[in-house]
């Protein structure tokens, strides 16, 4: 048995002992979106430092906590804070929590993030349901020796973002009168924001938004057989679209401004799952 499998099982056992199991969905909360956890009933909290082998988040806006409870009648896990390649982690480390969810038997994953708008028809504050992604980067959370406990070595990503859950998200958005874009998310490693030339390249290749997270988690989830929904908050327009520079402060400010709308949409989706 590979060390990665042992580590994931040990982390899952610690979570199970602390907060139980039987969770129906896990939600990874992106930059500025941690407020959704306040809606949890019967909330239990576990610091990442209390979970064996969990990395530590070094991003100020990421709380670094696992939260368990009930939302809209469903048993839910929230990961408030994620891990990024730019923090010095490998793709396998950034996806480690997803593999732990596999060991816990969690069947569905909602990934959220703050992303830069590449599509020039987008505006800061828009929400985008992710239909697909682009990753040039050579690493993969599945690179290395095969580990059948996490799924097959070679696996399909034709529907990396579940068509069923995307349709559900569209219906929920319509019912709440929330405009919901749909598009392709491009991963770039960071931590620097992209150059205008890189953004022009991504636009030519069909990207609608760009960010520094999510993709490793989604790849790992698909290998593990976990159904995935991804939603981005367009927190800023990417480099070169507008004359002003891109700043992290703008990302957090816009994500916070639309947080209530975003939270309402995620809650409605969980209720209908």
C-alpha positions in Angstrom: 0.0 0.0 0.0 1.3 3.4 -1.0 2.1 6.0 1.7 -0.4 8.4 0.2 -3.2 5.9 0.7 -2.1 5.3 4.3 -2.0 9.0 4.9 -5.4 9.6 3.4 -6.9 6.8 5.5 -5.4 8.2 8.7 -6.7 11.7 7.9 -10.2 10.3 7.2 -10.2 8.2 10.4 -9.3 11.4 12.4 -12.2 13.3 10.8 -14.6 10.5 11.3 -13.7 10.2 14.9 -14.1 14.0 15.4 -17.2 14.8 13.4 -18.7 11.5 12.2 -19.4 10.5 8.7 -22.3 10.0 6.3 -21.7 13.3 4.5 -23.5 13.9 1.2 -21.4 16.7 -0.2 -18.1 18.5 0.4 -17.7 22.2 -0.5 -14.3 23.7 -1.0 -14.6 27.4 -0.2 -12.5 29.8 -2.2 -11.1 33.3 -1.5 -13.5 35.5 0.4 -16.2 32.8 0.4 -15.8 31.3 3.8 -19.0 33.0 5.1 -21.2 30.1 3.8 -20.0 28.0 6.7 -22.0 30.4 9.0 -25.2 28.8 7.6 -24.3 25.4 9.0 -26.6 23.9 11.7 -25.0 21.6 14.4 -21.6 23.0 13.3 -18.5 21.2 14.4 -15.1 22.6 13.7 -11.7 21.0 13.1 -8.5 22.9 12.5 -6.4 21.5 9.6 -3.6 21.2 12.2 -5.7 18.6 14.0 -6.0 16.4 10.9 -3.0 14.1 10.2 -1.0 14.9 7.1 -3.2 17.9 6.1 -1.2 20.7 4.6 -1.4 24.2 6.1 -2.9 27.1 4.2 -0.7 30.2 4.0 -3.2 32.5 2.4 -4.6 35.1 4.8 -8.2 34.9 3.5 -8.3 31.1 4.0 -9.3 30.0 7.5 -7.7 26.6 7.5 -10.6 24.7 9.0 -12.8 21.8 8.2 -16.4 22.4 9.2 -19.1 19.8 9.5 -22.8 20.1 10.0 -26.2 20.3 8.3 -27.2 22.6 5.5 -30.6 22.5 3.8 -31.2 19.1 5.4 -28.0 17.6 4.0 -24.9 16.4 5.9 -22.2 18.7 4.6 -18.4 19.2 5.0 -16.8 22.5 4.3 -13.1 23.0 3.6 -12.6 26.6 4.6 -9.2 27.2 2.9 -7.5 25.2 0.2 -3.9 24.6 -0.8 -2.1 25.9 -3.9 0.8 25.0 -6.1 2.2 28.5 -5.6 2.4 27.9 -1.8 5.1 25.3 -2.6 2.8 22.3 -2.6 2.8 19.6 -5.2 -0.5 18.9 -7.1 -0.8 15.7 -5.1 -0.6 17.7 -1.9 -3.2 20.3 -3.1 -5.6 17.4 -3.9 -4.9 15.5 -0.7 -8.2 16.6 0.9 -10.2 15.3 -2.0 -8.6 11.9 -1.6 -9.5 12.0 2.1 -13.1 12.7 1.0 -12.9 9.5 -1.1 -11.9 7.6 2.0 -14.9 9.1 3.9 -17.3 8.0 1.1 -18.3 11.5 0.2 -20.1 11.2 -3.3 -20.2 14.8 -4.4 -17.8 17.8 -4.4 -18.5 21.5 -5.0 -15.4 23.5 -5.8 -15.6 27.3 -5.6 -13.0 29.9 -6.4 -12.4 33.5 -7.2 -11.2 33.9 -10.8 -10.1 36.6 -13.2 -12.4 37.3 -16.1 -10.9 36.5 -19.5 -14.1 36.7 -21.4 -14.6 40.4 -22.1 -18.3 40.1 -21.8 -17.9 39.2 -18.1 -17.9 41.7 -15.3 -16.5 41.6 -11.7 -19.2 40.0 -9.5 -20.5 37.6 -12.1 -20.8 33.9 -11.2 -19.7 31.3 -13.7 -20.5 27.6 -13.7 -17.4 25.8 -14.9 -18.0 23.7 -18.0 -14.5 22.5 -18.5 -10.9 23.5 -17.8 -7.5 24.1 -19.5 -4.3 23.0 -17.8 -0.9 23.4 -19.6 1.1 22.5 -16.5 2.8 19.1 -16.6 2.1 18.0 -13.1 -0.9 15.9 -12.1 -2.2 14.7 -8.7 -2.3 11.3 -10.2 1.3 11.2 -11.4 3.4 8.4 -10.0 2.8 4.8 -9.1 -0.8 3.6 -9.6 -2.9 3.6 -6.5 -6.1 1.7 -7.2 -7.6 2.8 -3.8 -8.0 6.3 -5.5 -9.2 4.9 -8.8 -7.8 3.8 -12.2 -4.5 5.2 -13.4 -6.0 6.3 -16.7 -9.4 7.9 -16.5 -11.7 10.1 -18.6 -12.2 13.8 -18.1 -14.8 14.3 -20.9 -17.3 15.3 -18.1 -14.9 16.5 -15.4 -17.7 18.9 -14.3 -20.9 16.9 -14.0 -23.5 17.8 -16.7 -26.2 16.8 -14.2 -25.0 19.2 -11.5 -24.4 22.0 -14.0 -28.0 21.7 -15.1 -29.1 21.7 -11.5 -27.1 24.8 -10.9 -28.7 26.6 -13.8 -32.2 25.7 -12.6 -31.4 26.9 -9.1 -29.9 30.2 -10.4 -33.0 30.7 -12.6 -35.4 30.1 -9.6 -33.4 32.7 -7.5 -33.1 35.1 -10.4 -29.3 35.0 -10.2 -27.5 35.5 -13.5 -25.2 32.5 -14.0 -22.6 32.4 -16.7 -21.0 29.2 -18.0 -17.5 28.8 -19.3 -14.0 27.3 -19.3 -11.6 27.8 -16.4 -7.9 28.0 -17.1 -5.3 27.1 -14.5 -2.1 29.1 -14.2 0.4 28.3 -11.4 0.9 31.8 -9.9 1.5 33.4 -7.5 2.1 36.3 -9.9 -1.0 37.3 -11.9 -0.9 36.6 -15.6 0.6 39.0 -18.2 -1.7 40.6 -20.8 -0.1 38.4 -23.5 -0.9 35.3 -21.5 -4.5 36.4 -21.1 -4.8 37.1 -24.9 -3.4 33.6 -25.5 -5.9 32.0 -23.1 -8.8 33.9 -24.7 -7.8 32.7 -28.1 -7.7 29.1 -26.8 -11.3 29.4 -25.4 -10.8 30.2 -21.7 -13.4 32.4 -20.0 -11.8 32.7 -16.6 -8.4 32.1 -15.1 -7.2 31.2 -11.6 -4.6 29.4 -9.5 -6.6 26.6 -7.9 -9.4 24.0 -8.4 -8.0 22.0 -11.3 -5.9 19.5 -9.3 -8.8 19.0 -6.9 -11.2 18.3 -9.9 -8.7 15.8 -11.5 -8.3 13.9 -8.2 -12.1 13.9 -7.7 -12.7 12.4 -11.1 -10.2 9.7 -10.6 -11.9 8.9 -7.2 -15.3 8.7 -8.8 -16.6 11.8 -7.0 -19.2 13.9 -8.9 -18.0 17.5 -9.3 -19.6 20.9 -9.6 -17.4 24.0 -10.0 -18.5 27.7 -9.7 -16.2 30.7 -10.0 -16.8 34.2 -8.7 -15.4 36.6 -11.3 -13.6 38.8 -8.8 -11.7 41.0 -11.3 -11.0 41.3 -15.0 -7.7 39.6 -16.0 -4.6 41.5 -17.0 -5.0 43.8 -20.0 -8.8 43.8 -20.1 -8.9 47.0 -18.1 -6.2 49.7 -17.7 -5.7 49.2 -13.9 -3.4 46.6 -12.4 -4.8 43.4 -10.9 -4.6 43.2 -7.1 -5.4 40.6 -4.4 -7.3 43.3 -2.5 -9.8 43.6 -5.4 -10.2 39.8 -5.5 -11.2 39.6 -1.9 -13.3 42.8 -1.9 -15.5 41.6 -4.9 -15.8 38.1 -3.6 -17.0 39.5 -0.3 -19.5 41.8 -2.1 -21.3 39.0 -3.9 -20.9 36.5 -1.0 -24.6 36.5 0.0 -25.7 35.8 -3.6 -23.1 33.1 -4.0 -24.1 31.5 -0.7 -27.8 31.5 -1.6 -27.0 29.7 -4.9 -24.8 27.1 -3.2 -27.4 26.5 -0.5 -30.2 26.0 -3.1 -28.0 23.6 -5.1 -27.3 21.5 -2.0 -31.0 21.5 -1.1 -31.9 20.1 -4.5 -29.1 17.5 -4.6 
